[in-house]
Amino acid sequence: MKDKLVAIEDAVLQLGVCDEDLTKWIKNEAIECGFDHRARRAIHLSDVKNFAESKEYDSAILKSFHFEKDDKFRVQIDKKNHSFAIDKNIKILHFYIEKLKLIHQYYLSRINSCGFESAEMAAYLLFSRVISTMNMCCLCATNRYWYWGSHIREIDEALDLAFYFMLIKAEEIGRDELREWFRLNNAPAHSKCRKKISEYHSSVNPQYSKDDNEGLMSELYHKKSKFTHPTFCVIREITEFEVSSESIMLKKIDYGCCTYDYKIRELVDFFGSSIVTASQYFLSCFRELPLLHEHIRELRVIINYFLQ
């Protein structure tokens, strides 16, 4: 099996260490570097695992916990400003999610005319789940919960499946998978959706190959999966540790509202990308209904707001 390349910046996050320590180890061990699908310097996954087992890792992780503790203390001094920014951003998110909901509601009768087991009906229902999940995310963020970040991947999966159904609706496999979705409660694997969507994007924009597009989609999916899976780093970000020169001890755990408003702020800012994707996919999935020019304009306004 081919050894996967991991961008050095991603390896730093995965390992939870300072970038200078990983870079120093790579240099000292004369590790061969390559480049990933985004032309970022990368090392093999086996090298990442080797560093995690090396004697240098123990000192590197202690150092990163020391720095992290100092950063948490420093950033929390600005707690009021972070809290204000969160509430302001959530109001904006709510405003655009409501816009998306009203546009979605408008096409109910047109979707019904497409037929119950149509790709349009499936995509429309998936968008209803997306919009509802977005509202739930805003509610959790308002109350400063942390683990709602796991729903961001669910939103992406629903959007990708909606677009996938629209791309394959004329194919025999499309008809079969739609019947399974409606009648057997089965959904195609997300990897299958990514592959088809990547092929489509490379066909409309040959500047990027199918492999480039699939690599980027897989990278984003992997990063968002870290929140969904019960991994350590996500818990570490909101847990307080007591760090000495030789040990790391638990000090304070958040069971409800997150203590660190700046982490919630980062997550809320990142969540805006989901609204962009939802608006882009709505334009792609339902353009043949057709969409009203007014709605096309409103969806583009949403996209431009978050991309500016």
C-alpha positions as CSV (number, residue, x, y, z in Angstrom):
1,M,0.0,0.0,0.0
2,K,1.3,3.4,-1.0
3,D,2.5,5.5,2.0
4,K,0.3,8.6,2.2
5,L,1.9,12.1,2.1
6,V,0.9,14.4,4.9
7,A,1.6,18.2,4.6
8,I,4.0,19.3,7.3
9,E,1.5,21.9,8.6
10,D,-1.2,19.1,9.0
11,A,1.3,16.8,10.7
12,V,2.0,19.5,13.3
13,L,-1.7,19.7,14.1
14,Q,-2.1,15.9,14.1
15,L,0.8,15.5,16.5
16,G,-0.1,18.5,18.6
17,V,3.5,19.8,18.7
18,C,5.2,23.1,17.7
19,D,6.1,23.3,14.0
20,E,9.8,24.2,14.9
21,D,10.2,20.8,16.7
22,L,8.9,18.7,13.9
23,T,10.9,20.7,11.3
24,K,14.1,20.2,13.4
25,W,13.5,16.5,13.7
26,I,12.9,16.2,9.9
27,K,16.2,18.0,9.3
28,N,18.2,16.0,11.9
29,E,16.8,12.7,10.6
30,A,17.3,13.7,7.0
31,I,13.7,12.9,6.2
32,E,12.9,13.1,2.5
33,C,10.1,15.6,1.8
34,G,7.7,15.7,-1.1
35,F,4.7,17.7,-2.0
36,D,1.0,17.0,-1.6
37,H,-1.9,17.7,-4.0
38,R,-1.8,21.4,-3.0
39,A,2.0,21.7,-3.5
40,R,2.7,21.9,0.2
41,R,5.8,20.4,1.6
42,A,4.9,17.0,3.0
43,I,6.4,13.9,4.7
44,H,5.1,10.3,4.6
45,L,2.6,9.2,7.1
46,S,5.1,6.6,8.3
47,D,7.5,9.4,9.2
48,V,4.7,11.2,11.2
49,K,4.2,8.0,13.2
50,N,7.9,7.6,13.7
51,F,8.2,11.0,15.2
52,A,5.3,10.2,17.6
53,E,7.4,7.3,18.8
54,S,10.7,9.1,19.0
55,K,12.5,10.3,22.1
56,E,12.2,13.9,20.7
57,Y,8.4,13.7,20.9
58,D,8.2,13.6,24.7
59,S,10.0,16.9,25.1
60,A,8.2,18.4,22.1
61,I,4.7,17.6,23.5
62,L,5.6,19.1,26.9
63,K,6.8,22.2,25.2
64,S,3.6,22.6,23.2
65,F,1.4,22.1,26.3
66,H,3.4,24.9,28.0
67,F,2.9,27.2,25.1
68,E,-0.8,26.3,24.8
69,K,-1.4,27.0,28.5
70,D,0.2,30.5,28.1
71,D,-1.9,31.2,25.0
72,K,-5.1,30.2,26.7
73,F,-4.4,32.5,29.5
74,R,-3.4,35.4,27.3
75,V,-6.3,35.1,24.9
76,Q,-8.9,34.7,27.6
77,I,-8.1,38.2,28.9
78,D,-10.0,39.4,25.8
79,K,-13.0,37.2,26.6
80,K,-15.6,40.0,26.4
81,N,-14.5,40.9,22.8
82,H,-14.6,37.3,21.7
83,S,-18.1,36.9,23.2
84,F,-19.3,40.0,21.4
85,A,-17.9,38.8,18.1
86,I,-19.5,35.3,18.5
87,D,-23.0,36.8,19.1
88,K,-22.6,39.3,16.2
89,N,-21.4,36.5,13.8
90,I,-24.2,34.2,14.9
91,K,-26.8,36.8,14.1
92,I,-25.3,37.1,10.6
93,L,-25.3,33.3,10.2
94,H,-28.9,33.1,11.3
95,F,-29.9,35.8,8.9
96,Y,-28.4,34.0,5.9
97,I,-29.6,30.6,7.0
98,E,-33.1,32.1,7.2
99,K,-32.7,33.4,3.6
100,L,-31.7,30.0,2.5
101,K,-34.7,28.4,4.2
102,L,-37.1,30.9,2.6
103,I,-35.7,30.2,-0.8
104,H,-35.9,26.4,-0.2
105,Q,-39.5,26.7,0.9
106,Y,-40.5,28.5,-2.2
107,Y,-39.8,25.5,-4.5
108,L,-41.9,23.0,-2.6
109,S,-44.6,22.7,-5.3
110,R,-42.0,22.5,-8.1
111,I,-40.2,19.7,-6.3
112,N,-43.5,17.8,-5.9
113,S,-44.0,18.0,-9.6
114,C,-40.7,16.2,-10.1
115,G,-42.0,13.0,-8.5
116,F,-41.5,11.3,-5.1
117,E,-38.4,9.2,-5.9
118,S,-36.7,11.8,-8.1
119,A,-33.2,13.1,-7.6
120,E,-34.7,16.5,-7.1
121,M,-36.9,15.3,-4.3
122,A,-34.0,13.6,-2.6
123,A,-31.8,16.7,-3.0
124,Y,-34.6,18.9,-1.6
125,L,-35.0,16.7,1.4
126,L,-31.3,16.6,2.1
127,F,-31.2,20.4,2.0
128,S,-34.0,20.5,4.6
129,R,-31.7,18.4,6.9
130,V,-28.8,20.8,6.1
131,I,-30.8,23.9,7.0
132,S,-32.1,22.4,10.2
133,T,-28.7,21.2,11.2
134,M,-27.3,24.7,10.6
135,N,-29.9,26.2,12.9
136,M,-29.0,23.6,15.5
137,C,-25.3,24.6,15.2
138,C,-26.1,28.2,15.8
139,L,-28.1,27.3,18.9
140,C,-25.2,25.3,20.3
141,A,-22.7,28.1,19.5
142,T,-25.0,30.7,21.1
143,N,-24.9,28.6,24.3
144,R,-21.1,28.1,23.9
145,Y,-21.1,24.4,23.5
146,W,-18.0,23.0,21.7
147,Y,-18.7,19.6,20.2
148,W,-21.4,20.9,17.7
149,G,-18.4,21.1,15.4
150,S,-19.0,17.4,14.6
151,H,-22.2,18.5,12.7
152,I,-20.2,20.4,10.1
153,R,-19.1,17.1,8.5
154,E,-22.7,15.9,8.5
155,I,-23.7,19.1,6.6
156,D,-21.0,18.5,4.0
157,E,-22.0,14.8,3.6
158,A,-25.7,15.7,3.0
159,L,-24.8,18.5,0.5
160,D,-22.4,16.2,-1.4
161,L,-25.0,13.4,-1.6
162,A,-27.6,15.9,-2.9
163,F,-25.2,17.0,-5.6
164,Y,-24.2,13.4,-6.4
165,F,-27.8,12.4,-6.9
166,M,-28.3,15.3,-9.3
167,L,-25.1,14.3,-11.3
168,I,-26.1,10.7,-11.7
169,K,-29.9,10.9,-12.0
170,A,-29.8,10.0,-15.7
171,E,-27.6,7.0,-15.2
172,E,-28.8,3.5,-14.4
173,I,-26.8,3.5,-11.2
174,G,-28.4,6.8,-10.3
175,R,-31.9,5.3,-10.5
176,D,-30.8,2.3,-8.5
177,E,-29.2,4.3,-5.8
178,L,-32.1,6.7,-5.5
179,R,-34.5,3.7,-5.1
180,E,-32.2,2.3,-2.3
181,W,-32.2,5.7,-0.6
182,F,-35.9,6.0,-0.6
183,R,-36.9,2.4,-0.2
184,L,-34.1,0.7,1.7
185,N,-32.7,3.6,3.8
186,N,-29.3,3.3,2.3
187,A,-27.0,6.1,1.2
188,P,-24.0,5.8,-1.2
189,A,-20.6,6.0,0.5
190,H,-19.2,9.6,0.8
191,S,-16.0,8.5,-1.0
192,K,-18.2,7.6,-4.0
193,C,-19.8,11.0,-3.9
194,R,-16.4,12.7,-3.7
195,K,-15.1,10.8,-6.7
196,K,-18.1,11.7,-8.9
197,I,-18.1,15.3,-7.9
198,S,-14.4,15.6,-8.5
199,E,-14.9,14.2,-12.0
200,Y,-17.6,16.8,-12.6
201,H,-15.4,19.7,-11.4
202,S,-12.4,18.7,-13.5
203,S,-14.7,18.5,-16.6
204,V,-16.0,22.0,-16.2
205,N,-12.6,23.4,-15.1
206,P,-9.7,21.3,-16.6
207,Q,-7.2,23.5,-14.9
208,Y,-7.5,21.1,-11.9
209,S,-7.5,17.3,-12.5
210,K,-9.9,14.8,-11.0
211,D,-7.1,13.7,-8.6
212,D,-6.5,17.3,-7.5
213,N,-10.2,17.9,-6.8
214,E,-10.6,14.5,-5.1
215,G,-7.4,15.2,-3.0
216,L,-8.8,18.5,-1.8
217,M,-12.2,17.1,-1.0
218,S,-10.7,14.1,0.9
219,E,-8.4,16.5,2.8
220,L,-11.3,18.6,4.0
221,Y,-13.4,15.5,4.8
222,H,-10.5,14.1,6.9
223,K,-10.0,17.4,8.8
224,K,-13.7,17.7,9.6
225,S,-13.8,14.0,10.6
226,K,-11.4,14.8,13.5
227,F,-14.3,16.6,15.2
228,T,-16.7,13.7,14.5
229,H,-14.4,10.9,15.7
230,P,-13.5,10.7,19.4
231,T,-9.9,12.0,18.9
232,F,-7.7,13.5,21.5
233,C,-6.8,16.9,20.0
234,V,-10.4,18.1,19.8
235,I,-10.8,17.4,23.6
236,R,-7.4,18.9,24.3
237,E,-8.4,22.2,22.9
238,I,-10.9,23.0,25.6
239,T,-9.4,21.1,28.5
240,E,-7.1,22.7,31.0
241,F,-3.9,20.9,32.0
242,E,-1.3,21.4,34.7
243,V,2.1,21.1,33.0
244,S,5.4,20.6,34.8
245,S,8.9,20.0,33.4
246,E,8.2,16.3,33.4
247,S,4.4,15.6,33.4
248,I,1.0,16.6,32.1
249,M,-1.9,16.4,34.5
250,L,-5.6,17.1,34.1
251,K,-6.7,20.3,35.9
252,K,-10.2,21.4,34.6
253,I,-12.7,19.8,32.2
254,D,-15.6,21.5,30.5
255,Y,-18.8,19.5,30.7
256,G,-21.2,22.1,29.4
257,C,-20.4,25.6,28.1
258,C,-16.9,26.0,26.8
259,T,-14.6,28.1,28.9
260,Y,-12.6,29.4,26.0
261,D,-14.7,31.8,23.9
262,Y,-11.9,32.3,21.4
263,K,-12.2,28.6,20.4
264,I,-15.9,29.0,19.9
265,R,-15.2,32.1,17.8
266,E,-12.8,30.2,15.6
267,L,-15.4,27.5,15.1
268,V,-18.2,30.0,14.3
269,D,-16.0,31.7,11.7
270,F,-15.2,28.3,10.1
271,F,-18.9,27.4,10.0
272,G,-19.4,30.2,7.5
273,S,-17.9,28.0,4.9
274,S,-20.8,25.5,5.2
275,I,-23.3,28.3,4.3
276,V,-21.2,29.1,1.3
277,T,-21.1,25.4,0.2
278,A,-24.9,25.1,0.8
279,S,-25.6,28.2,-1.4
280,Q,-23.3,27.0,-4.2
281,Y,-24.8,23.5,-4.2
282,F,-28.4,24.9,-4.2
283,L,-27.6,26.9,-7.4
284,S,-26.1,23.7,-8.9
285,C,-28.7,21.2,-7.8
286,F,-31.9,23.2,-8.7
287,R,-30.9,25.4,-11.6
288,E,-33.1,23.5,-13.9
289,L,-36.3,23.9,-11.9
290,P,-35.6,26.8,-12.9
291,L,-34.6,29.1,-10.1
292,L,-35.9,32.6,-10.0
293,H,-33.4,35.3,-11.0
294,E,-34.1,37.0,-7.6
295,H,-33.1,33.8,-5.8
296,I,-30.0,33.3,-7.8
297,R,-29.0,36.9,-7.0
298,E,-29.7,36.3,-3.2
299,L,-27.7,33.1,-3.2
300,R,-24.7,34.8,-4.8
301,V,-24.9,37.6,-2.3
302,I,-24.6,35.0,0.5
303,I,-21.6,33.4,-1.2
304,N,-19.9,36.7,-1.8
305,Y,-20.4,37.8,1.8
306,F,-18.5,34.9,3.3
307,L,-15.8,34.8,0.5
308,Q,-15.0,38.5,0.6
